[in-house]
Amino acid sequence: MPEIRVVGTEDGTYTVYRGTEVVAAGLTHSQADAVAAELGAAGRAP
């Protein structure tokens, strides 16, 4: 499964990546963390 990353941008928002694919952009840090956690949980579902 591709790596899930949260990356800060120059404008102070955050982008969530799954591998090289952008999943969500323009988020606050807490929103980005929530998306990353949800994607990680979805990847572990049976």
Secondary structure, DSSP 8 states (H G I E B T S, - for coil): ---EEEEE-TTS-EEEEETTEEEEEEE-HHHHHHHHHHHHHHHH--
